[in-house]
């Protein structure tokens, strides 16, 4: 698979169907390749991904955008946890 990924110049998250997490300081997080929201509160958001779940911890967390492929959260982010 690595040879195919390199040959086709595709990002590995597409080939392996992995989540891609982009963090902008402690203000915003974008999670791509998600499978939906498991739990939502202003202090914790749990998001299902193909390989487990991602937990976003913080204060005043809000969902600023959600699409079939990506979830954008904003607030005072204090931590991210990955659970298999």
NUTORMAR-71068 format. One line per 2 residues: number of its first residue (from 1); their letters; for each residue x, y, z of N, C-alpha, C, O. Coordinates in steps of 0.1 Angstrom, whole numbers, plus 5000, padded with zeros to 4 digits. Last residue first. Example, Ala and Ser with C-alpha at 12.3 -4.5 7.8 and 13.67 -1.06 7.14 Angstrom:
<nodes>
2	sa	5128/4978/5071/5137/4989/5071/5129/5000/5079/5134/5011/5080  5132/4943/5078/5123/4955/5078/5132/4967/5078/5142/4967/5085
</nodes>
This chain:
<nodes>
84	xx	4913/5036/5209/4911/5025/5199/4900/5016/5204/4897/5006/5197  4912/5071/5213/4909/5058/5219/4907/5047/5208/4900/5050/5198
82	xx	4929/5100/5218/4926/5090/5208/4924/5077/5215/4933/5072/5222  4922/5133/5229/4925/5119/5233/4921/5110/5221/4910/5112/5215
80	xx	4932/5166/5236/4927/5156/5226/4931/5142/5230/4942/5140/5234  4925/5196/5255/4931/5183/5252/4924/5175/5241/4912/5177/5238
78	xx	4914/5221/5256/4925/5218/5266/4931/5204/5263/4942/5201/5269  4900/5247/5238/4904/5233/5238/4916/5230/5247/4926/5237/5246
76	xx	4876/5267/5239/4888/5267/5247/4893/5252/5248/4889/5245/5258  4863/5266/5206/4861/5268/5220/4875/5268/5226/4885/5270/5219
74	xx	4850/5246/5179/4856/5258/5184/4854/5259/5199/4844/5253/5204  4852/5220/5154/4848/5224/5167/4856/5237/5171/4868/5238/5168
72	xx	4841/5205/5125/4849/5216/5130/4843/5220/5144/4832/5224/5145  4842/5175/5108/4836/5182/5119/4846/5193/5124/4858/5190/5126
70	xx	4837/5160/5076/4845/5167/5085/4836/5174/5096/4825/5178/5094  4820/5145/5058/4834/5141/5060/4842/5148/5071/4852/5143/5075
68	xx	4795/5156/5060/4796/5141/5059/4811/5137/5062/4813/5126/5068  4800/5183/5083/4797/5178/5070/4798/5163/5071/4802/5157/5081
66	xx	4797/5210/5104/4797/5196/5103/4792/5192/5089/4782/5196/5084  4809/5237/5124/4806/5232/5110/4806/5216/5111/4815/5211/5117
64	xx	4810/5242/5150/4809/5254/5141/4805/5249/5127/4800/5257/5119  4800/5231/5180/4802/5226/5166/4800/5238/5157/4789/5243/5156
62	xx	4818/5243/5209/4806/5243/5200/4810/5237/5187/4822/5237/5183  4828/5244/5242/4830/5238/5229/4817/5239/5221/4806/5236/5227
60	xx	4834/5255/5267/4826/5263/5258/4828/5257/5243/4828/5265/5234  4864/5238/5272/4853/5246/5277/4847/5254/5266/4853/5258/5256
58	xx	4876/5204/5267/4878/5219/5268/4866/5225/5275/4858/5219/5282  4885/5177/5246/4882/5182/5259/4884/5197/5259/4893/5202/5253
56	xx	4876/5153/5224/4880/5166/5225/4876/5172/5238/4864/5171/5241  4884/5121/5214/4877/5128/5224/4884/5142/5225/4896/5143/5226
54	xx	4878/5098/5188/4886/5109/5192/4878/5117/5202/4866/5120/5200  4878/5062/5184/4872/5075/5187/4882/5086/5191/4892/5082/5196
52	xx	4884/5039/5159/4881/5041/5173/4873/5054/5175/4863/5056/5169  4889/5040/5132/4898/5032/5140/4896/5033/5155/4904/5029/5163
50	xx	4870/5057/5120/4872/5043/5116/4880/5034/5125/4877/5022/5126  4855/5075/5147/4864/5074/5135/4865/5059/5132/4862/5051/5140
48	xx	4833/5095/5166/4837/5081/5161/4845/5083/5148/4842/5091/5140  4840/5118/5191/4837/5116/5177/4842/5102/5173/4853/5099/5175
46	xx	4829/5136/5219/4835/5123/5214/4830/5120/5200/4818/5121/5197  4835/5164/5236/4829/5159/5224/4837/5147/5220/4849/5146/5219
44	xx	4830/5183/5266/4836/5172/5260/4828/5168/5247/4816/5168/5247  4818/5207/5274/4831/5203/5280/4838/5191/5273/4850/5189/5275
42	xx	4794/5209/5263/4803/5221/5261/4816/5218/5267/4826/5226/5265  4789/5177/5246/4786/5187/5257/4795/5199/5255/4804/5198/5247
40	xx	4781/5148/5230/4784/5162/5228/4780/5170/5241/4768/5169/5245  4791/5117/5216/4787/5124/5228/4790/5139/5225/4801/5142/5220
38	xx	4795/5108/5190/4790/5099/5200/4784/5106/5212/4774/5102/5217  4791/5118/5156/4793/5122/5170/4787/5112/5180/4775/5108/5178
36	xx	4807/5102/5128/4796/5107/5136/4800/5111/5150/4811/5108/5155  4830/5094/5116/4818/5085/5115/4806/5090/5123/4796/5082/5124
34	xx	4854/5113/5097/4847/5109/5109/4836/5100/5106/4832/5098/5094  4873/5126/5080/4871/5112/5079/4864/5106/5092/4869/5096/5097
32	xx	4887/5152/5101/4882/5147/5088/4881/5132/5089/4888/5126/5097  4883/5177/5124/4885/5163/5123/4878/5158/5110/4866/5159/5108
30	xx	4897/5206/5135/4890/5200/5124/4893/5185/5123/4905/5182/5123  4895/5229/5162/4900/5216/5157/4891/5211/5146/4879/5212/5146
28	xx	4905/5259/5178/4897/5252/5168/4904/5239/5164/4916/5238/5164  4921/5269/5199/4909/5275/5196/4899/5267/5187/4887/5269/5187
26	xx	4947/5265/5205/4937/5258/5214/4923/5263/5211/4914/5262/5220  4960/5261/5172/4962/5266/5186/4953/5258/5196/4952/5246/5194
24	xx	4942/5242/5154/4946/5256/5153/4947/5262/5167/4938/5266/5173  4947/5210/5143/4944/5218/5154/4950/5232/5152/4962/5233/5148
22	xx	4933/5184/5125/4941/5197/5123/4937/5206/5135/4925/5209/5137  4934/5150/5118/4931/5160/5129/4940/5173/5126/4952/5171/5126
20	xx	4920/5125/5100/4930/5136/5099/4925/5147/5109/4914/5152/5108  4916/5090/5103/4911/5104/5106/4923/5113/5104/4934/5110/5107
18	xx	4921/5068/5074/4924/5073/5087/4918/5087/5090/4916/5094/5080  4921/5052/5051/4908/5056/5057/4910/5061/5071/4902/5057/5080
16	xx	4943/5047/5037/4941/5038/5048/4928/5042/5056/4925/5036/5066  4941/5066/5016/4943/5052/5013/4939/5043/5024/4933/5033/5022
14	xx	4938/5090/5030/4928/5085/5021/4929/5070/5018/4919/5063/5018  4960/5092/5046/4947/5091/5053/4936/5087/5043/4926/5081/5048
12	xx	4982/5095/5028/4979/5082/5034/4965/5081/5041/4960/5070/5042  4975/5112/4997/4977/5113/5012/4974/5099/5018/4964/5093/5014
10	xx	4990/5101/4967/4978/5103/4975/4982/5104/4990/4991/5098/4994  5008/5095/4946/5009/5108/4953/4996/5111/4961/4991/5123/4960
8	xx	5010/5071/4934/4998/5079/4930/4998/5093/4937/4990/5101/4934  5033/5062/4947/5033/5063/4933/5021/5072/4928/5023/5080/4919
6	xx	5026/5063/4975/5037/5071/4970/5036/5073/4955/5038/5084/4950  5005/5044/4975/5003/5057/4980/5014/5067/4974/5010/5078/4970
4	xx	5019/5021/4965/5008/5027/4957/5005/5041/4961/5003/5050/4953  5037/5018/4986/5042/5020/4972/5031/5026/4964/5034/5035/4956
2	xx	5020/5012/5007/5028/5024/5008/5034/5028/4994/5035/5039/4990  5008/4988/5000/5000/5000/5000/5009/5013/5000/5005/5023/4994
</nodes>
